[in-house]
Amino acid sequence: MISGVVLVAKPAGPTSHDVVDMVRRALGERRVGHLGTLDPFAQGLLVLVVGRATRLAPYAGGWEKRYTGVMRLGATTDTDDGTGTVTHTSDDWRTLDAAAVSGAFARFAGRYEQTPPAYSAVKVEGVRAYKRARRGEAPAPKARPVDVGELVLDAWAPPDARFHATVSAGTYLRSLARDVGTALGCGGHLVALERTAVGPFALGDAVAPEAVSPAALRDVATLVGDLPRRDLDAAGREAVAHGRSVAAAPGEAGRVALFADGMLLGVAEREGDVLKPRVVLVDA
């Protein structure tokens, strides 16, 4: 049975779902999910989960992500990136220097309330915002807190600001470019983006979509590497395979990754004096 994690280097152009479909065909497995998509114009690391590994996606969905990119100041677009229609321009970027741009970047370090782009998958009254926008409506996604762990100016080549960033899951780099432009008083949008890492996974370890094969699958246990580990004997394995609880060990709390003979069985959560399986990956 095919199950595991695949690191794919998405090129600019295809959608993330196009890449998912390519991997489904390459592996002959319909159950392929992801730990966060990339816009078509963006490139970089897509972390795909295959087979039973899809059950563990929620445990890794909150990993922070790292990017490099380019913001273009002096123009805003309806999509907050270079694929959209320009809605406003300003020559005020001509007065900026690297210190001013870096200062604006610093204002967004930490947690801030970010409004997703109008053209995004966020739902507005039950409908994807981009669907409303394509119908000529003006969707207004609600602002939500995001964490910007790092936003650093790498080069200032007016009107373009090359940067690298580390952000929480759910952060839109398009919105960040828009908001930086607003803070500088000249507007801005994102013109290039590359995801370089997701949690413990790096772009340098990824393969091209057309190169995906069963040999590219990584151990599903990498998705729960940050959880405490519990190794079970044969009786414990049998219990977990049937969805039954096992006795908790002293000090165990919260979620625990359960193993037997080096294989991940699933993830359990402590309830009282037992570990109750929440996700089971093995057959009885």
N, C-alpha and C positions, 0 to 999 in steps of 0.2 A: 504494500500500500504506500503510495507516494504521500509524504507529509514532511514539511520542513519550511525553511525560510530561504528566499532567493533575493539576492541583492542585484538590482538591475540599474544600469547606467542609462537613464532615459535621455534621448537626444531632444533638441528643440524641434517642435513640429507636431508630432503625434500627441494625442491625449494620453493621460495616464491609463484610461480604460482601454485604449488601443493596445498599450503595452500589456495590460492584464490579459486581454484576449490572445495576444501572441504567446504568452506564457501558458495559458490554458491549452492551446493547440500543441505547443512544444512538449508539454508534460502529459497530455491526455487526461487532464484533471480539471473538472469544472469548478471545483471549490478553490478559488484563488481570490484572496483579498489583499488589502494594503494597509499600511500604517500611515497614510496621508498621501494625497495626490499632489501633483505638480501641474500648473497651468500649461497649456500647449506650448507657449513661447519659452517656457523655462526648461532647464535641463538639470541632470544630476541624479542623485540617489533616490530610487524607489525601493522600499522594503516591502516585499510581497510575502504573504503567508499562504501556504499551500496545504490542501487536504485538512486533516484534523487540526493542523496548526492554526487554522482560522479561528478556532475556539479560544485561542489565547490572545488574539488581537487586542481585546480590551485591557489586558495587563501591560501592554507595551504602548498603547495609544497615547499615553501622556508624556512620552519621552521628548526631551527638548531636541531641537533641530538646529543645524548650523548651515549658513549660506554665505556665498559671495554674490555681489550683484552691482548694478549700476543704476543710480537714480539720475534722471534728467530734470534739472530745475528750470523754471521759467515757463512751464506749460502744464496744464492739467488736462486729463482726458476722462471720458465717461466710464472707462474701464479701469482707470488708475494704472494702466500700462501702455506700452507702445502700440498695441493692436487696436486701440480705441480711437474715437474721434476727439480731436482737440476741442475743449470747451472754453479755455481761457489761456491767454499768454501774457507775459510780463517781462520786461527787460531789466527788472530789478536784480536779477541774478548777476548782472555785470558789476554790481557794487560789492559782491561777496568775495571773501577770501577763504582760504582753508580753515583759518581760526573760527570764522563765523559759522561755517558749515559744521565743523567739529562741535562747536558750542550748541548748535541745534540738535545734533545727534545726542549729546549728553542729556538733553532735556527729556529724552525718551527712555533713558536707562531705568530699569526697574519696572514696576507695574503701572500700566496706564489703561484708560478706557478707550478701546479701539472700536471703531465702526467698520464692519466688513464692507467690501466694495459692493456697489449696486449689482455688478455682474459677478455674483458668487453663488455657491451652492447653499448658503444659509437660507433657511425658510422664513418667509414673511407671511404671516397669516396662513400657514400651511402650504405655501407654494414657494418653490425655489426662487430666490431673488432674481437670478439671471433670466428665468422664464418670464417674469413680470417685466423686466427691463427690455427684453426682446419684443414684447408686445406693446412697447411704447409707454408703459407705466413708469412711475418713479418710485420704486421700492425703497423703503427706509429701514434697513436692517438695524436692530437694536445694538447699541454699543455694549461691549463686554470686556472684562478685565483680561489683559494678556501681560506676560512677563518678557521683558527684553533684558536678557542677561548681559548682552554685549552688543554694542553698535559702534563700530570704529571706522573712521574715514581712512581709506588706504591711499587714495589719490584724488586730487581735485584738478580736473581738466575742464574748466568751465565750458558749457553748463553742466557737465557730468561729474557726479560724485561716485567714485568706486569705493565699495565698503565691504566689510564682513560683519556678520551678525550671528548671535546665538539667541534663540527665542523659544518660548513655550509652544507646545502643541496648540493649534488653533489660531496662531498669529498669521495675519496676512501681510506679507512683505509689500504688496501693492499699497495697502492702506498705510503702512509705515512710510513709504515714499511720499504718498499724498500728504500725510500729516507733517512730515519734515518740511515739505514745500510750503505748506500753510504757515508753519512756525517761522519760516524765513521770509514770508510775505510775498513770495513770487510764484508759488505753486510748484508742483512737481509730480512726476510719475516714474514708474519702474520700466526700464528698457531692457534689462538683462538680469537673469537670476540663475544661479546654480546651487543646488543643495549638495553640501559636501559631507554631511553626516546626519544620522538619526540615532540618538542614543549611543550605543556602543559600536554601531556600524558605520563604516567609512566608504566614501565613494571610490577610493582606490582599490577596494576589494570587490567592486561590482563588475558584472559582465554586461555586454551589449544585449539588447532584447533578442536578437537573432542567434546569440550564442548560448541561450539558456537550454540546459539539458538536465536530466536527473543528477548528473555529477555536480551541478551547481547548487544543489540543495544543501542547506546547513541544518545542523541539529536544532530541532524545535526547542530544546532546552535553553537556547540563547535568549528566548523571549522572556524567560523568568529568572535570568541570572542575578537579578537584584533581590530576589526573595530568599528567605531562609530555606535551607534544604533539609529534608528528612529522608533517610534511607530506610526502607522497609524490608522485612523478611518475606518469605513466600506467603505466609498467612496474611500479612498486611497487604501484599499485592493483590491477593485474591479478594480481600474485602473491598479495596478501592475499585477494582475492576467491576465489582457489582454495585458500586455507588454507596457502599457502607462506610461508616465512620471508623476511625482508628483512635486509640487512646492518645491523648496529647502528652508530650514529654514536658518536664519542668522547664519553664521559661519560654515555651512556644506561645506565640500570640499572633493574632491577625492572620494574614495569608502565609501559607507554607507550600513550597514545591515538593511534591512527593516523588521519590525515585525508588527503583528496585533494580538491582543488577546493572546499575549505570544508566538505566532508561527512565525518562520522565513519564510518570504515570498520569499526572494531573496536578491540579492545584486545589488545596483544601483551605478551609478557614476555621479557626478555633471557635467552638461554641461550648461553653462550659468546660468539661474535662475531655472533650474529644475534638478531633480534626474532622470536619465534615467536608467531603469532596464537593467542590463547586464545578470543576471541569475535569472530565475523565477522558483520557486519550487512548486507552488500551481496551481491548476486548476481554470479556470475561472468559 
